[in-house]
């Protein structure tokens, strides 16, 4: 059976790669490949290794890495692991589910298929980290990264089983998941306790500098409970930070045992999941047979919320696409949760900021502001209610009586609006968190000005960012993942990181002219009209960004009108 | 005046000619059936006329508007209904119709929706998302979206795919009603009995070329050697598969 799975996974990957390579007949794809390789060379390979003096202390690497992993895993458990990690393709469902394949066999196939992606990303990470002088050798580093990613991938799969089991089987799911849930409960209580214990260490003035913060972090993590909590994550990181082969071998065994334990957990979880599903089916059948004759069976239907915005029958025709994409966002559970969390967070931090000891509000404030900034870079990969989702329906889009430019601006406008709303909400939370802080620099007046500036500039920056992302999908549909989903999880972290670096470079190039010209005007006029120079400079920056956006939308609109769905491989 | 005018249509994929030298017209009230074996170029032809595929050569005019020069006006006059319904995951049945109403600027969309839902037996599903619909209902919704703006040209690619017998009967009635109201209808199908029943003329394609064009009677009349045999026999003969049919 394993050979059959191997054949299917290998041939599918090979044929997919061959199909993507065939697009290299087009000069557009060749140009992208050459630019990508040149970029990779410049960013990674042509850089000199970090000097020995700059070597990071492996203990810090281990601690920060372990905490990052702990945070990522906790996030997955608390806010939900995406259900698509369990997904099989329609063809796999047709052939494998109806074939003589056990459920355990199916999950082994799932794990095997993920391995190809993990191996690819392990190689990418090795390349990205090649100039860093920690670790033993590139080959051992590949193995270390592969083990780390595989363990995390198994954990994600196991967590999704537990969550699915609870969501679909309720109390029955709890009974089948008692061990996992007890472990999870203990970890969450210990984590909350540890954070509560550690908070005072960060309240001191020393913790406000990076070194002071790291030092406080180190002290907090050295306590018995945090040490126990971070131990499995340290075990996963340790082979990466080993400096000799013997150290590496010593660190390898615990990491390997952790990986095997995860494998057993996932495979056993799947069996338990199937048992739970079977038991539930039996219960349902019994309930139906005991139901009085003639009574209708009522299945719980999904309630659809009314759209927040009403669509007028007349007006800008492409407004229909904008409306459709915004409606889709309001009906996505994940984004609704984000909205709810932001609203509650805003109220809580405002209240906390007026407390005499406002440390918690400050931490939340810095967290919100940092996230708002990070969203400029990572947000355009997350928010995808635009052409990246709709290009699979290119046939329909092309048959609408709309100009290409109208389609493009309506599509990118929707995702830019959503991203901007999230970022501005985070910034408002950050602003409110420091509202009661009278001694803070910059002053409240300057912070208010910065918030106003964010309201002015973020929509334009996000629009350009989304145009870049959608442009990539439109120009290279065969190489960009289309549909609402995107490669996610630790397995795809390497390629997502690389894509993000390319995006940042392109966004930087696009923002250079408005920033340079607007900045120049500000400096020129500042001596004459002081702060008021910001008004013409801002107007100029926004004007140039709008001009750039118009040029790009017009160009991409032409590309949209010329794209042949069949030739592009999406028809 | 013809609603659909196609002249010298050619579509090449690399060196492979998917469609070549295709010329025909469809007038108001006509139903043109596009038939041919798999890979004959039926879908390429329909998708070219719908403005989805850019032809390598030739001109297409919809309601007097050149599709290449004035695509927005030309597309506003047509509706394309694909064989696989492409619906939006997060819009309900009724919202799909409102969405299409805005795209085509249908001012009285609210008044039109109930009748259309009734005609296609979708009234009870008006608040459902596509994920809650069966394959046939999704197809009906795609058809409702196509009919909402009362197009002058109606292009249907395998319109009966996924429909049950009642749905097929309703669909045939809908097509004929639209044609009677003055729309030019063009449909592709493998179902020769459907084509024979509702199409006023046939266009038989083979390897991207026209092998027969006219009414069923005209096409059969051109082959007196086949005597009074059925359209299916004539079709198989035209595409060179008559020996297989004898087996």
Interface residues (C-beta under 8 A of the other chain):
Chain A: X301 X302 X304 X307 X311 X312 X313 X314 X315 X317 X319 X320 X321 X323 X324 X327 X328 X331 X332 X392 X393 X394 X395 X396 X398 X399 X400 X401 X402 X403 X484 X561 X562 X564 X565 X566 X567 X571
Chain B: X13 X47 X50 X51 X52 X53 X54 X71 X72 X73 X74 X75 X76 X78 X80 X82 X86 X88 X89 X90 X91 X92 X95 X98 X99 X100 X101 X102 X103 X104 X105 X106 X107 X108 X109 X110 X127 X128 X129 X132
